[in-house]
Amino acid sequence: MKFLRHFLLVILITFSLVSLAQSDNTFSPFTNRGFYKPFVSEISSTINKVSVGGAKNTLPNGEISNTKFTEIHLGVDIPILYGEKPKFKWAVSAPVSLHVLWAPFEDITAPIVNNDYRFGLSFTGLTYLNNSLIKNISFKITPFAHESTHIGDELTIYGFQNIDDFYRVNVSYEYYELGITLNDPDTLSGNLLSFRMGLMGLINPTKGYYSFSDNEIGDKTFYPSKRWAEFYFQLNYKKTEGFLTSKTWHPSLSIEARNRVKYEYEREDKSDRVWCINAFIGYDVTPKNTNNIKTVGHYLRFYTGINPHGQLRNFDYRFIGYSIVAYI
């Protein structure tokens, strides 16, 4: 893990410094970039999407619950500075996103189960290659980002009043992220297979992912997290020509495999790591006569791994449903 972190860091920083040293650099503030945008399968990103479906939670005590959930993801990548050279483009931006887990079909209050909030500062770059297989390489360096999460108020009140072993944990941490993409899908036309890999690490590993208060965990004994990083691999395939395509309908497949830390609060030693798979298959549709939304994606979604929402990351979680994505 340490080797992968250092390898990516050296490669990305060297690549960016060499590129920025070139001449003929042009700058423009508050200009949106057209590269290194999130893949739809990225579990927490600035893509705007809604997923509706059935979920199975396996609790730490082995109890299984089946629930219909709606996941809402809202985000924006605020442009700060954009630069361009003959063979290199780069941008500085501030990604901000909100991720909501909602139980709208619950009979009594249809509560918000959890909210995740993220913001940060990112530097991205893209360069083209004279290669028939790998046409370009893009990268992202996020030196600082923050995530904080909160279970819903209705759930919290109900839990403390009616559930004997209910507890609340404050998930809040700062992290950095490194990523690299081969064949950036937003910069190339035609049928295209893209690959991305990345690493997220805690800026302060001794602080961990979460904290807790004695008055919110009852008589339990909780321990801070001892692991500090997660890594991921993503594949994205878009088909714009040939069988099953039209001028406005394009088949699309996006899969993420992410190795994450499971929050095992009562475990004193290092928690387990779990591979989490997030897969989308469907069609991207280009609406006619629209200015604000470039493309709308309609997907079947499958997820298996640990629950990706806030303090619920001590649950095993499986989700199957429908997702609609708005590419703005």
Sequence and secondary structure as in RCSB ss.txt:
>XXXX:A:sequence
MKFLRHFLLVILITFSLVSLAQSDNTFSPFTNRGFYKPFVSEISSTINKVSVGGAKNTLPNGEISNTKFTEIHLG
VDIPILYGEKPKFKWAVSAPVSLHVLWAPFEDITAPIVNNDYRFGLSFTGLTYLNNSLIKNISFKITPFAHESTH
IGDELTIYGFQNIDDFYRVNVSYEYYELGITLNDPDTLSGNLLSFRMGLMGLINPTKGYYSFSDNEIGDKTFYPS
KRWAEFYFQLNYKKTEGFLTSKTWHPSLSIEARNRVKYEYEREDKSDRVWCINAFIGYDVTPKNTNNIKTVGHYL
RFYTGINPHGQLRNFDYRFIGYSIVAYI
>XXXX:A:secstr
 HHHHHHHHHHHHHHHHHHHTSS  EEEET   SSS   TT SSSS EEEEEEEEEEE TTS EEEEEEEEEEEE
EEEEEEEEE SSEEEEEEEEEEEEEEE TT SS   EEEEEEEEEEEEEEEEE S SS  EEEEEEEEEEEEEEE
E HHHHHHHHHH TT    EEEEEEEEEEEEES TTS  SSEEEEEEEEEEESSTTT SEE  HHHHTT      
   EEEEEEEEEE  SSTT  SSEEEEEEEEEEEEE   TT SS   EEEEEEEEEEEEE  TT SS SEEEEEE
EEEEEE  SGGGTTSEEEEEEEEEEEE 
